Amino acid sequence: MSYRKTWSKTWNNTEFKDPVPVEYPGAARPTRHASTGFRSYADMRNPLLGRGCEGLWLTRSPINIINVMPGTQQKILKVTVEGYHGLGGVGFNLQAILKILGNGSVIFDSGRLSHGDEKWELNLFEREIDISRYSNLNLSLYQNTSLWLGETEQIDADITVTAEYYVDVPPVTADVEIEVINKETGLAIKNAFIRLMSGSIVVGTGYTDGQGLVKFINIDEGSYILSASAADYYPTELAIKIEAPAVYYILKLVKVVKPPTPWYVYAGVGGIGLLTVFAIVPALIRKPTPPIMIVR
């Protein structure tokens, strides 16, 4: 009898070599951003000195498939990348493409990734890719940012690959405890919805209690994807590894920042208020002029 197991990994930008420049006039190399991201920035505020940004990131060393998935029928199930577009600009052009290579050959091509405007957007690819005949995997990320006027940036982060494989030995189980907190304040977030995924299979779901905690019992050892969502917070995902007898993870959610009310809304409300005070209200309270009666 065979037992299904999963493997998942989120790449950090330190696991990639410095980007290879793709030459064109005025181009610059992409740079690293925060802890896991890759940033491509273009500045055309001065058209004479401005430049775009283009480059290719490559992983430093390959993933040895049999070492991380010691079994049979190895298969990629899901690939995710988060994309962000900020700063604005006029006539901007953002390009980012993720590829997975098996023994040097492309086995996955994301096509053009999407980037949220001033927010993170999740690129999700659910595809079954047989990798059992390959010995190693590498990743490449191409970025190109340009625009006509102003400045803009794109950031690609949290590149995660989830796969499955089969073994002959039944897996050991463990307990999993999750704590969800506000990333800025550190305070617990209650009623956050937690989902534990093994590839595309939902292993467990639950809501956090008043202390921001939720627990799953007797979960098979292996790699999983943990997702959390809560009202007024951006959803997040984390690749985790479960090992006996128990594991504990903290998920930090970022609160949604609501944009300020545009000035013209206040101006419109103020205008209506003034109109009410100086025109409509006096008309309502003014005594009606009595009719003129002519008696002959």
MARGU-563393 format. One record per residue: x, y, z of N, C-alpha, C, O, CB in turn. Coordinates in steps of 0.05 Angstrom, whole numbers, padded with zeros to 5 digits, always signed. Atoms other than C-alpha are relative to their C-alpha. Last residue first. Glycine has a CB too. Example, Ala and Ser with C-alpha at 12.3 -4.5 7.8 and 13.67 -1.06 7.14 Angstrom:
<atoms>
-00016-00024-00001+00273-00021+00143-00015+00022+00014-00005+00044+00018+00009+00009-00029 +00018-00024+00000+00246-00090+00156+00018+00024+00000+00039+00024+00013-00020+00001+00025 
</atoms>
This chain:
<atoms>
+00012-00022+00016-01301+01932-00097-00027+00006+00011-00041+00024+00001-00001-00007-00030 +00029+00000-00004-01258+01890-00050-00011+00025-00015-00002+00047-00010-00008+00001+00030 +00011-00026+00009-01187+01874-00073-00031-00002+00002-00044-00019-00010+00009+00006-00029 +00028+00002+00007-01153+01817-00035-00010+00028-00007-00006+00047+00008-00017-00013+00024 +00012-00027+00001-01078+01811-00035-00029-00003-00009-00034-00014-00030+00016+00019-00018 +00010-00009+00025-01054+01741-00015-00013+00028+00002-00024+00035+00023-00021-00020-00011 +00030+00003+00002-01013+01733+00047-00010+00011-00026+00001+00030-00037-00015+00015+00024 +00012-00027+00004-00938+01726+00035-00030-00003-00003-00039-00018-00020+00012+00015-00024 +00012-00006+00027-00915+01658+00061-00013+00027+00000-00025+00036+00019-00020-00022-00007 +00029+00000-00001-00872+01658+00124-00011+00007-00028+00000+00025-00041-00010+00021+00021 +00011-00026+00006-00800+01639+00110-00030-00001+00000-00042-00019-00013+00011+00011-00028 +00010-00013-00025-00780+01574+00146-00012+00028-00006-00025+00039+00012+00022+00003+00020 +00020+00017-00014-00775+01530+00084-00012+00015+00024-00035+00011+00030+00013-00026+00009 +00024+00002+00016-00742+01582+00039-00022-00016+00015-00045-00010+00012+00006-00013-00027 +00015-00025-00002-00692+01599+00094-00026-00001-00016-00046+00010-00008+00017+00023-00011 +00012-00003-00027-00674+01524+00098-00015+00027+00002-00038+00027+00011+00022-00001+00021 +00024+00018-00004-00665+01514+00023-00013+00005+00027-00038+00008+00028+00008-00029-00002 +00021-00001+00020-00621+01574+00007-00024-00016+00007-00046-00006+00009+00011-00011-00027 +00005-00026+00011-00567+01593+00057-00023+00002-00020-00033+00024-00026+00024+00011-00013 +00002-00021-00020-00563+01533+00103-00010+00026-00012-00027+00040-00001+00027+00004+00013 +00023+00005-00018-00580+01479+00052-00004+00023+00020-00026+00031+00025+00005-00026+00016 +00025-00005+00015-00534+01508-00001-00025-00004+00018-00044+00011+00016-00002-00020-00023 +00004-00028+00003-00479+01512+00051-00025+00007-00015-00040+00026-00008+00024+00012-00015 +00007-00012-00026-00488+01440+00070-00005+00030-00002-00024+00040+00009+00022-00006+00020 +00028+00007-00005-00490+01417-00003-00009+00012+00027-00031+00022+00029-00004-00030+00000 +00016-00016+00018-00425+01454-00015-00030-00005+00004-00046+00014+00004+00007-00005-00029 +00001-00028-00010-00393+01423+00046-00017+00018-00017-00032+00035-00006+00028+00011+00002 +00017+00000-00024-00413+01353+00023-00002+00028+00012-00024+00037+00019+00011-00019+00021 +00027+00004+00009-00384+01367-00046-00020+00000+00023-00041+00013+00022-00003-00026-00015 +00009-00025+00013-00320+01395-00018-00029-00001-00008-00044+00018-00005+00018+00007-00023 +00005-00019-00021-00313+01336+00029-00010+00026-00011-00028+00039+00000+00026+00005+00016 +00024+00010-00014-00322+01289-00030-00007+00019+00022-00030+00027+00026+00005-00028+00011 +00024-00009+00013-00274+01332-00071-00026-00010+00012-00047+00001+00009+00001-00007-00030 +00007-00027-00008-00219+01322-00020-00026+00010-00013-00042+00025+00000+00022+00020-00008 -00010-00021+00018-00218+01247-00032-00010+00027+00009-00032+00030+00020-00008-00005-00029 +00022-00011+00016-00233+01204+00030+00010+00023-00018+00022+00041-00007-00024+00009+00018 +00015-00023-00011-00170+01171+00053-00021+00010-00019-00020+00006-00043+00020+00023+00006 -00010-00025+00011-00153+01101+00027-00016+00024+00012-00040+00022+00018-00003+00000-00030 +00020-00012+00017-00169+01044+00075+00009+00027-00011+00019+00043+00005-00027+00003+00016 +00000-00029-00003-00107+01009+00099-00021+00012-00019-00018+00011-00043+00028+00012-00005 +00006-00015+00024-00121+00934+00104-00001+00030+00007-00015+00038+00025-00027-00009-00013 +00027-00013+00000-00088+00905+00166-00003+00016-00026+00015+00029-00035-00003+00018+00024 -00003-00028+00004-00028+00859+00153-00028+00013-00002-00044+00003-00019+00018+00007-00024 +00017-00012+00020-00033+00789+00182+00004+00030-00001+00007+00043+00020-00029-00007+00004 +00003-00029-00004+00022+00754+00220-00015+00012-00023-00006+00011-00046+00028+00013+00004 +00007-00014+00025+00016+00678+00223-00005+00029+00007-00021+00036+00024-00024-00013-00014 +00013-00026-00003+00052+00644+00281-00004+00012-00027+00014+00014-00043+00017+00019+00019 -00006-00021+00020+00068+00570+00278-00016+00025+00007-00038+00024+00017-00006-00010-00029 +00014-00025-00007+00072+00514+00330+00009+00021-00020+00033+00026-00024+00007+00009+00030 -00012-00025+00011+00091+00442+00316-00017+00024+00007-00041+00021+00012+00005-00003-00031 +00018-00023+00003+00077+00376+00352+00016+00023-00012+00041+00025-00009-00013+00008+00027 +00027+00005-00009+00103+00305+00362-00019+00023-00005-00044+00019-00006+00000-00007+00029 +00009+00010-00027+00119+00296+00307+00020+00010+00021+00044+00013+00015-00002-00031+00000 -00016+00022-00010+00137+00340+00246-00010-00008+00028-00018+00009+00044+00030+00007+00001 +00011+00011-00025+00096+00387+00204+00016-00025+00007+00020-00043-00009-00030-00008-00004 -00008+00028-00002+00131+00431+00153-00010-00010+00027-00004+00001+00048+00031-00004-00003 -00010+00009-00026+00100+00498+00134+00008-00030-00002+00000-00044-00021-00021+00004+00022 -00008+00028+00004+00089+00539+00070+00012-00010+00027+00031+00002+00037+00021-00004-00023 -00027+00006-00010+00053+00603+00090+00005-00030-00005-00012-00047+00002+00003+00006+00030 -00006+00028+00001-00007+00638+00059+00029-00005+00009+00046+00012+00007-00003-00011-00029 -00028+00008+00003-00037+00706+00073+00003-00030-00001-00015-00045+00009+00018+00012+00022 -00005+00029-00004-00103+00742+00068+00029-00007-00004+00043+00007-00019-00018-00017-00019 -00007+00014+00025-00102+00818+00076+00004-00029+00005+00017-00036+00025+00026+00013-00012 -00028+00007+00003-00138+00841+00138+00004-00013-00027-00013-00025-00039+00008-00019+00023 -00018-00024-00001-00203+00880+00150+00029-00007-00001+00046+00010+00005-00006+00015+00025 +00012-00025+00009-00242+00815+00164+00019+00023+00005+00031+00025+00026-00027+00005+00016 +00016-00012-00021-00197+00755+00171-00011+00026-00010+00001+00039-00027+00016+00004+00026 +00015-00023+00009-00161+00706+00126-00017+00010+00023-00027-00005+00039-00017-00006-00025 +00016-00013-00020-00108+00653+00139-00013+00025-00012-00001+00039-00028+00017+00009+00025 +00011-00025+00009-00074+00601+00096-00018+00012+00022-00031-00003+00037-00017-00003-00026 +00018-00011-00021-00027+00545+00115-00010+00027-00010+00006+00044-00017+00014+00002+00027 +00004-00029+00003+00005+00505+00059-00021+00008+00020-00043-00003+00022-00010+00006-00030 +00027-00009+00004+00032+00436+00078+00000+00030-00006+00020+00044-00003-00017-00005+00025 +00001-00029+00007+00096+00396+00079-00029+00008-00007-00043-00007-00020+00019+00006-00024 -00004-00007+00027+00098+00328+00115-00001+00030-00004-00001+00045+00016-00020-00013-00018 -00025-00015+00005+00079+00292+00178+00003+00006-00030-00006-00009-00047+00024-00016+00010 -00023+00015+00010+00006+00269+00179+00025+00018-00003+00022+00041-00010-00006-00014-00027 -00005-00007+00028-00041+00311+00222+00026-00015-00009+00046-00016+00005+00004+00031-00004 -00007+00024+00015-00065+00280+00287+00002+00005-00030-00012-00007-00046-00021-00022+00005 -00010+00024-00013-00099+00342+00317+00006-00023-00020-00009-00026-00039-00020-00010+00022 +00007+00023+00016-00108+00412+00289+00014-00024+00012+00038-00023+00019+00008+00004-00031 -00017+00024-00001-00107+00472+00335-00012-00022-00017-00036-00026-00018+00002-00009+00029 +00015+00023+00010-00131+00544+00331+00018-00024-00001+00042-00021-00005-00013+00007-00029 -00011+00027+00003-00107+00605+00369-00020-00019-00013-00044-00017-00009+00009-00011+00027 -00011+00002+00026-00120+00680+00365+00012-00027-00007+00029-00030-00024+00022+00021-00004 -00029-00003-00002-00129+00686+00440+00014-00002-00027+00038-00002-00029+00011-00020+00019 -00006-00027-00010-00204+00697+00432+00029+00006+00003+00037+00030+00004-00014+00004+00026 +00015-00008-00024-00209+00635+00389+00007+00028+00009+00020+00043-00006+00004-00020+00023 -00016-00006-00024-00184+00625+00318-00018+00008+00023-00040+00020+00018+00021+00021-00006 -00001-00029-00006-00231+00594+00267+00016+00004+00026+00015-00013+00044-00028+00012+00003 +00009-00008-00026-00222+00525+00235+00002+00030+00004+00014+00044-00013+00016-00014+00022 +00008-00029-00001-00205+00485+00174-00009+00006+00028-00016-00012+00043-00022+00006-00021 +00015-00009-00023-00169+00418+00162-00006+00030-00002+00008+00045-00015+00016-00005+00025 -00004+00019-00022-00137+00374+00110-00015+00009+00024-00026-00008+00039+00030-00002+00006 +00003-00013-00025-00162+00411+00048+00001-00020+00023-00016-00038+00025-00027+00016+00001 +00018+00013-00019-00134+00375-00012-00001+00016+00026+00020+00022+00037+00009-00029+00005 +00027-00012+00004-00104+00417-00069-00020-00012+00019-00044-00005+00017-00009-00005-00029 +00004-00003+00029-00032+00404-00046-00027+00014-00004-00031+00036+00006+00000-00028-00014 -00020+00019+00010-00040+00386+00027-00004-00001-00030-00020-00016-00040-00003-00029+00014 +00002+00013+00026-00077+00447+00053+00023-00019-00005+00046-00013+00001-00002+00021-00022 -00024+00016+00003-00091+00473+00123-00003-00017-00025-00021-00033-00027+00005-00018+00025 +00003+00024+00017-00144+00528+00125+00028-00013-00003+00047+00000-00010-00012+00007-00027 -00025+00013+00006-00151+00581+00179-00006-00025-00016-00024-00041-00011+00015-00008+00027 +00005+00026+00012-00208+00631+00184+00026-00013-00009+00041-00001-00025-00020+00002-00024 -00014+00003+00026-00193+00687+00232-00005-00028-00010-00004-00047+00005+00031+00006+00004 +00019+00006+00023-00248+00693+00285+00014+00001-00027+00001+00005-00047-00023+00019+00000 +00019+00022-00004-00199+00724+00335-00018-00002-00025-00021+00017-00040-00017+00005+00025 +00023-00005+00018-00137+00764+00317-00019-00024+00004-00013-00046-00003+00009+00003-00030 +00013+00023+00011-00086+00767+00374-00024+00008-00017-00037+00028-00012-00010-00019+00023 +00024+00008-00014-00046+00831+00384-00014-00024-00015-00012-00026-00039-00020+00023+00002 -00005+00025-00014+00025+00836+00357-00024-00010+00015-00022-00030+00029+00022+00004+00019 +00005-00003-00028+00013+00910+00340+00007-00025+00016+00013-00024+00040-00028+00007+00006 -00011-00025-00011+00042+00914+00270-00002+00001+00030+00017+00010+00043-00015+00023-00012 -00029-00002+00005+00035+00842+00245+00011+00025+00013+00034+00024+00022+00005+00001-00030 -00003-00024+00017-00034+00832+00277+00030+00005-00003+00045+00007+00017-00014+00025+00013 -00002-00026-00014-00034+00762+00305+00002+00022-00021+00007+00018-00045+00025+00000+00018 +00003-00021+00019-00055+00691+00286+00000+00027+00014-00015+00031+00033-00026-00004-00017 +00007-00025-00012-00030+00632+00327-00001+00022-00021+00018+00024-00037+00020+00008+00023 -00004-00024+00015-00031+00562+00299-00009+00024+00016-00030+00024+00028-00015-00001-00027 +00013-00023-00013-00024+00496+00336+00008+00025-00015+00032+00030-00021+00008+00002+00030 -00008-00026+00011-00009+00432+00298-00016+00022+00013-00041+00022+00013-00005+00001-00031 +00019-00021-00006-00010+00362+00329+00011+00027-00010+00035+00032-00008-00007+00002+00030 -00008-00020-00019+00031+00307+00297-00023+00019+00004-00042+00021-00012+00025+00016-00011 +00018-00023-00004+00022+00243+00258+00011+00019+00021+00027+00012+00038-00028-00010+00007 +00004-00006-00028+00074+00193+00231-00017+00025+00002-00016+00042-00015+00027+00004+00015 -00012-00023-00013+00066+00172+00159-00006+00002+00030-00026-00008+00039-00011+00025-00014 +00021-00019-00009+00052+00101+00136+00012+00023+00015+00031+00020+00030-00020-00015+00018 +00002+00000-00029+00113+00070+00101-00021+00020+00009-00021+00043+00000+00028+00007+00013 +00012+00026-00009+00107+00053+00027-00004-00001+00030-00019-00018+00040+00019-00023-00008 -00019+00017-00014+00117+00124+00001-00014-00025+00009-00039-00027+00009+00012+00015+00025 +00011+00023-00014+00081+00168-00050+00023-00017+00013+00044-00020+00001-00017-00017-00018 -00014+00025+00007+00096+00238-00077-00011-00022+00018-00027-00016+00037+00031+00003+00004 +00007+00024-00015+00063+00307-00078+00017-00024-00009+00029-00023-00030-00030-00007-00004 -00001+00025+00016+00083+00377-00098-00009-00023+00018-00012-00020+00042+00029-00005-00011 +00011+00022-00016+00073+00450-00075-00001-00025-00018-00010-00024-00041-00028+00006+00011 +00006+00024+00016+00116+00506-00103-00010-00022+00019+00003-00028+00039+00025-00009-00017 +00005+00025-00014+00118+00575-00071-00008-00022-00020-00024-00018-00037-00022+00004+00021 +00002+00021+00021+00147+00641-00096-00002-00027+00014+00017-00035+00027+00024+00002-00020 +00013+00024-00010+00133+00689-00038-00005-00020-00023-00028-00029-00026-00026+00007+00014 -00009+00011-00025+00151+00754-00075-00015-00026+00006-00035-00033-00007-00004+00020+00023 +00009+00027+00000+00148+00794-00139+00011-00015+00024+00035-00013+00029+00007-00015-00027 -00013+00018-00019+00154+00869-00134-00013-00027-00002-00037-00029-00002-00002+00011+00029 +00015+00025-00003+00139+00919-00189+00016-00017+00019+00041-00017+00018-00005-00014-00027 -00015+00024-00008+00160+00992-00189-00019-00024-00001-00043-00022+00001+00011+00004+00029 +00017+00023-00007+00141+01059-00218+00017-00023+00008+00041-00024+00003-00019-00007-00024 -00014+00023-00011+00168+01128-00232-00019-00022+00008-00043-00016+00014+00017+00008+00025 +00004+00005-00028+00146+01188-00273+00017-00023+00010+00039-00027+00000-00029-00005+00006 -00005-00023-00016+00140+01189-00349-00006-00007+00030-00025-00022+00035-00017+00024-00009 -00006-00024+00015+00141+01139-00406+00008+00024+00018+00026+00039+00012-00025+00008-00016 +00023-00018+00001+00146+01073-00368+00009+00025-00016+00032+00029-00023-00009+00008+00028 -00006-00024+00015+00191+01012-00360-00025+00017+00000-00047+00008+00006+00008-00007-00030 +00018-00022-00007+00196+00950-00317+00008+00025-00015+00032+00032-00016+00002+00006+00031 -00005-00023+00017+00224+00883-00338-00021+00021+00007-00045+00017+00005-00002-00009-00031 +00014-00025-00006+00231+00822-00293+00007+00022-00020+00031+00024-00027+00005+00009+00029 -00007-00022+00018+00249+00749-00309-00017+00024+00008-00041+00022+00013-00005-00007-00030 +00019-00022-00001+00247+00698-00253+00010+00023-00017+00030+00034-00011-00006+00009+00029 -00009-00025+00012+00282+00631-00260-00022+00020+00001-00046+00013-00003+00011-00004-00029 +00020-00021+00005+00274+00568-00217+00014+00024-00014+00037+00030-00008-00013+00009+00026 -00010-00027-00003+00314+00503-00215-00023+00020-00007-00042+00013-00021+00024+00005-00019 +00017-00023+00008+00292+00431-00204+00015+00026+00004+00029+00029+00024-00027-00001+00015 -00002-00026-00014+00333+00367-00200-00019+00021-00012-00027+00019-00035+00029+00010-00001 -00016+00003-00025+00333+00292-00216+00001+00026+00015+00006+00026+00039+00028-00009-00007 -00021-00020-00002+00277+00290-00268+00015-00004+00027+00004-00015+00046-00011+00029-00001 -00023+00008+00017+00236+00229-00288+00023+00020+00001+00043+00016-00012-00010-00002-00029 -00013+00024-00009+00188+00236-00229+00024-00008-00017+00042-00023-00007-00020-00023+00001 -00029-00006-00002+00172+00308-00245+00016-00025+00008+00039-00023+00016+00005+00023+00020 -00016+00024-00009+00101+00298-00270+00030+00007+00000+00041+00014-00021-00006-00024-00019 -00024+00003+00016+00067+00366-00274+00016-00023+00011+00027-00022+00033+00017+00026+00000 -00013+00025-00007-00005+00372-00249+00023-00004-00019+00019-00008-00043-00020-00024+00000 -00006+00017+00023-00026+00445-00254+00014-00025+00010+00030-00024+00029+00018+00014-00021 +00005+00027-00008-00059+00493-00206+00003-00019-00024-00015-00021-00040-00028-00003+00013 -00001+00019+00023-00028+00561-00220-00003-00028+00012+00014-00038+00025+00027+00003-00017 +00003+00028-00008-00044+00618-00171-00002-00018-00025-00018-00013-00043-00026-00004+00017 +00000+00016+00025-00019+00689-00179+00000-00029+00007+00019-00039+00019+00025+00008-00019 -00010+00027+00000-00038+00726-00115-00003-00012-00028-00025-00012-00039-00015-00017+00020 +00019+00017+00015-00044+00802-00118+00013-00028-00003+00036-00031-00010-00006+00012-00028 -00011+00026+00010-00010+00846-00067-00022-00016-00013-00045-00017-00004+00011-00015+00024 +00008+00023-00017-00034+00918-00062+00012-00025-00012+00020-00026-00035-00031-00002+00002 -00003-00008-00028-00017+00988-00089-00010-00022+00019-00018-00016+00041-00014+00026+00005 -00007-00029-00003-00043+00966-00157-00001+00008+00029-00022+00009+00042-00020+00017-00017 +00021-00018-00010-00041+00890-00156+00009+00028+00002+00032+00034+00009-00010-00010+00027 -00009-00016-00023+00010+00855-00201-00023+00018+00009-00035+00032-00008+00025+00017-00007 +00016-00023-00006-00005+00799-00250+00010+00014+00025+00021+00001+00043-00030-00008+00004 +00012-00001-00026+00047+00751-00278-00016+00026+00004-00010+00046-00009+00022-00002+00022 -00003-00026-00013+00059+00744-00353-00015+00001+00027-00039-00004+00028-00010+00023-00018 +00010-00022+00016+00066+00672-00372+00003+00025+00015+00017+00026+00036-00029-00005-00009 +00023-00014-00011+00075+00624-00315-00014+00018-00020-00037+00026-00016+00008+00016+00024 -00003-00028+00008+00120+00576-00352-00025+00014+00009-00047+00008-00001+00005+00002-00031 +00022-00018-00008+00130+00506-00323+00007+00028-00008+00029+00038-00004-00005-00002+00030 +00023+00018-00004+00171+00446-00349-00024+00016+00010-00046+00006+00011+00007-00022+00020 +00023-00014-00011+00228+00487-00379-00023-00019+00002-00032-00031-00018-00007+00025-00017 +00021-00005+00020+00289+00442-00390-00024+00012+00014-00031+00005+00036-00008-00027-00014 -00007-00021+00020+00352+00447-00348-00021+00006-00020-00018+00026-00035+00025-00007-00013 -00025+00008+00014+00344+00381-00311+00007+00020-00022+00018+00012-00043-00002-00028-00011 -00007+00027-00009+00273+00403-00294+00024-00010-00016+00022-00013-00041-00024-00019-00003 -00016+00017+00019+00266+00478-00301+00006-00027+00013+00015-00028+00036+00026+00015-00007 -00012+00022-00015+00212+00520-00268+00013-00018-00020+00002-00025-00041-00021-00015+00017 -00003+00026+00014+00196+00588-00300+00012-00020+00020+00029-00013+00036+00017+00002-00025 -00013+00020-00016+00168+00653-00271+00002-00026-00016-00018-00035-00029-00015-00005+00027 +00006+00027+00009+00153+00712-00317+00016-00020+00017+00041-00017+00020+00007-00004-00030 -00014+00019-00018+00149+00785-00297-00009-00028-00008-00033-00033-00011-00006+00006+00030 -00002+00027+00009+00132+00843-00343+00015-00017+00021+00037-00009+00029+00013-00002-00028 -00011+00019-00019+00107+00912-00324+00000-00028-00011-00020-00038-00022-00015+00000+00027 +00001+00027+00011+00097+00968-00374+00014-00019+00019+00038-00016+00023+00013-00002-00029 -00018+00021-00010+00082+01038-00350-00005-00027-00013-00027-00033-00022-00002-00002+00031 -00009+00018+00021+00050+01091-00393+00019-00022+00009+00037-00029-00006+00013+00016-00022 +00016-00002+00024+00048+01143-00338+00011-00018-00022+00035-00018-00027-00002+00030-00010 -00014-00005+00025+00074+01132-00268-00020+00000-00023-00043-00007-00020+00022-00021-00005 +00015-00012+00022+00044+01098-00207+00017+00004-00025+00030-00014-00034-00012+00026+00009 -00010-00026+00007+00084+01088-00143-00014+00013-00024-00015+00037-00025+00029-00003-00007 +00003-00024-00016+00067+01014-00134+00011+00025-00014+00023+00023-00036+00015-00003+00026 -00007-00023+00017+00054+00948-00167-00004+00025+00015-00026+00030+00025-00016+00000-00027 +00008-00026-00010+00055+00884-00126+00009+00021-00019+00032+00020-00030+00012+00005+00029 -00010-00022+00015+00056+00810-00145-00011+00027+00010-00034+00028+00017-00006-00003-00030 +00014-00025-00005+00050+00747-00104+00013+00023-00014+00038+00026-00015-00001+00005+00031 -00018-00023-00001+00072+00681-00134-00017+00024+00007-00039+00027-00004+00016+00004-00027 +00011-00026-00006+00039+00612-00128+00022+00021+00001+00044+00016+00010-00016-00001+00027 -00021-00020-00001+00053+00544-00159-00014+00027+00006-00034+00034-00007+00016+00002-00027 +00007-00028-00001+00010+00483-00149+00024+00018+00002+00044+00011+00015-00019+00005+00025 +00028-00005+00000+00009+00408-00160-00008+00029-00002-00028+00036-00015-00012-00011+00025 +00006-00027-00009+00080+00387-00178-00031+00004-00003-00043-00003-00023+00015+00022-00017 +00016-00016+00018+00086+00311-00183-00004+00028+00012-00012+00031+00035-00027-00013-00006 -00003-00028-00008+00132+00258-00154-00015+00018-00021-00012+00014-00045+00030+00009+00002 +00023-00016+00012+00104+00189-00170+00001+00029+00008-00020+00041+00015-00026-00013+00008 +00006+00004+00028+00154+00153-00124-00022+00019-00008-00035+00032+00009-00007-00029-00006 +00020+00019+00006+00188+00164-00057-00003-00004-00030+00016-00003-00045-00027+00008+00013 -00011+00028+00002+00240+00206-00024-00021-00021-00003-00028-00035+00016+00017-00006+00025 +00024+00016+00004+00212+00276-00040+00009-00029-00004+00007-00040-00026-00017+00009-00025 +00022-00014-00013+00263+00326-00013-00026-00016-00003-00045-00012+00013-00004+00028-00012 -00006-00006-00028+00324+00283-00028-00023+00012+00015-00028+00006+00039+00024+00019+00001 +00002+00024-00016+00295+00250-00090+00007+00005+00029-00001-00010+00047+00019-00021-00011 +00028+00010-00004+00280+00318-00121-00001-00024+00018-00018-00025+00036-00011-00008-00027 -00003+00029+00007+00348+00350-00111-00026-00013+00007-00034-00016+00030+00024-00013+00016 +00013+00017-00020+00330+00424-00112+00003-00029-00009-00005-00036-00031-00030+00008+00003 +00025+00014+00006+00380+00462-00154-00011-00015+00024+00003-00020+00043+00005-00020-00023 -00005+00029+00002+00431+00513-00130-00026-00014-00004-00047-00005+00005+00014-00010+00026 -00028+00005-00003+00437+00589-00136+00007-00030-00003+00027-00037-00015+00010+00009+00028 -00007+00012-00026+00368+00600-00164+00029-00008+00001+00041-00017-00019-00018-00025+00005 -00003+00029+00002+00366+00646-00225+00007-00011+00028+00022+00001+00043+00021-00008-00021 -00009+00013-00024+00341+00718-00230+00001-00030-00004-00017-00042-00017-00019+00007+00024 +00009+00028-00003+00337+00751-00298+00012-00012+00025+00037-00013+00028+00008-00017-00025 -00020+00020-00008+00341+00826-00310-00012-00027+00004-00037-00030+00004+00014+00009+00026 +00005+00026+00012+00308+00889-00334+00022-00019+00009+00045-00012+00009+00000+00002-00031 -00013+00021-00016+00299+00959-00305-00007-00027-00012-00030-00033-00017-00008+00001+00030 +00017+00022-00008+00282+01024-00340+00016-00021+00015+00039-00016+00023-00014-00013-00024 -00006+00027+00010+00321+01088-00343-00020-00020+00010-00033-00016+00030+00029-00008+00009 +00016+00022-00009+00315+01163-00335+00009-00027-00012+00023-00028-00032-00029+00005-00007 -00016+00017-00018+00371+01213-00344-00015-00025+00008-00003-00042+00021+00008+00016+00024 -00028+00000+00010+00345+01253-00404+00017-00020+00016+00036-00031+00006+00012+00028+00001 -00002+00017+00024+00271+01235-00390+00029-00002-00010+00036-00021-00023-00017+00012-00022 -00017-00016+00018+00278+01263-00319+00005-00016-00025+00022-00034-00024+00027+00009+00014 +00008-00027-00008+00220+01234-00278+00017+00021-00016+00007+00043-00022+00004+00005+00030 -00001-00018+00024+00233+01171-00318-00010+00028+00007-00022+00041-00009-00018-00012-00023 +00001-00028-00007+00251+01123-00261+00003+00017-00025+00024+00017-00037+00021+00008+00021 -00006-00017+00023+00239+01048-00267-00005+00029+00008-00025+00035+00021-00017-00008-00025 +00007-00028-00003+00243+00998-00210+00008+00016-00025+00030+00012-00035+00012+00012+00025 -00008-00012+00025+00244+00921-00209-00011+00028-00001-00036+00032+00001-00009-00017-00025 +00011-00026+00008+00240+00890-00140+00013+00010-00026+00037+00008-00030+00006+00021+00022 -00018-00009+00022+00248+00817-00120-00012+00025-00012-00035+00025-00020+00004-00023-00022 +00009-00011+00025+00217+00795-00054+00022+00008-00019+00046+00009-00012-00017+00023+00005 +00004+00020+00020+00233+00747+00002-00004+00010-00028-00005-00005-00047-00023-00018+00007 -00013+00025-00007+00260+00787+00061-00002-00021-00022+00015-00038-00025-00013-00011+00025 +00009+00012-00025+00248+00859+00040+00014-00027+00004+00038-00030-00002-00030-00003+00001 +00019-00016-00015+00265+00874-00033-00009-00016+00025-00018-00039+00023-00024+00008-00017 +00015+00016-00020+00324+00850-00074-00018+00019+00016-00012+00042+00020+00020-00015+00019 -00013+00002-00026+00344+00891-00135-00017-00018+00018-00040-00025+00012+00004+00028+00012 +00019+00001-00022+00328+00890-00210+00016-00004+00027+00039-00012+00026-00020-00024-00004 +00006+00027-00010+00386+00910-00255-00022+00002+00021-00023+00021+00036+00024-00014+00011 -00013+00006-00026+00386+00976-00292-00009-00028+00008-00028-00039-00002-00008+00021+00022 +00012+00021-00017+00370+00993-00365+00017-00003+00026+00041+00002+00026-00001-00027-00015 +00011-00010-00024+00388+01060-00397-00011-00020+00020-00024-00013+00039-00022+00019-00006 -00009-00027-00008+00397+01033-00467-00014+00009+00026-00039+00010+00027-00004+00020-00022 +00012-00019+00019+00383+00958-00470+00006+00028+00011+00012+00030+00035-00031-00005-00003 -00009-00026+00008+00421+00900-00439-00019+00014-00019-00028+00003-00039+00027-00002-00013 +00008+00002+00028+00388+00843-00403+00004+00027-00012-00012+00046-00006-00030-00011-00003 +00012-00022+00015+00425+00842-00337-00007-00007-00028+00009-00021-00042+00019+00025+00001 -00015-00003+00025+00435+00775-00300-00013+00023-00016-00036+00022-00022+00001-00026-00017 +00013+00003+00026+00404+00782-00231+00020+00005-00023+00038+00022-00022-00022+00020-00002 +00005-00028+00009+00446+00769-00169-00010-00001-00029+00000-00017-00045+00025+00018+00003 -00024-00015+00007+00439+00694-00154-00008+00029-00007-00031+00035-00013+00015-00013-00024 -00004-00007+00028+00377+00668-00121+00026+00016-00004+00034+00031+00014-00024+00016-00011 -00005+00025+00014+00370+00632-00054+00004+00004-00030+00007-00015-00045-00022-00020+00006 -00028+00007-00004+00377+00699-00018+00008-00026-00014+00032-00032-00017+00007-00002+00030 -00017-00012+00021+00311+00718-00050+00030-00005+00004+00045-00001-00015-00006+00030-00001 -00009-00026-00010+00275+00668-00005+00019+00012-00021+00032-00003-00036+00015-00002+00027 -00027-00009+00004+00238+00611-00038+00005+00028+00011-00012+00045+00009+00007-00001-00030 +00001-00028+00008+00175+00581-00009+00028+00010-00002+00044+00008+00018-00017+00017+00020 -00022-00018-00006+00175+00505-00008-00006+00028-00010-00016+00032-00032+00026-00011-00013 +00005-00028+00008+00122+00451-00006+00024+00016+00008+00037+00011+00028-00026+00011+00013 -00024-00017-00005+00125+00375-00003-00006+00028-00010-00018+00031-00032+00025-00012-00015 -00003-00024+00015+00065+00328+00003+00026+00014+00008+00037+00010+00030-00024+00019+00005 -00013-00021-00015+00056+00256+00023+00003+00025-00017+00002+00023-00042+00027-00009+00012 -00005-00025+00012+00010+00201-00003+00013+00020+00020+00004+00022+00042-00025+00012-00012 +00010-00022-00015+00016+00132+00025+00008+00026-00012+00032+00030-00018+00009-00002+00030 -00015-00025+00001+00025+00070-00017-00014+00022+00015-00039+00022+00016+00004+00008-00030 +00017-00024+00000+00000+00000+00000+00018+00025+00000+00038+00026+00014-00019+00000+00024 
</atoms>
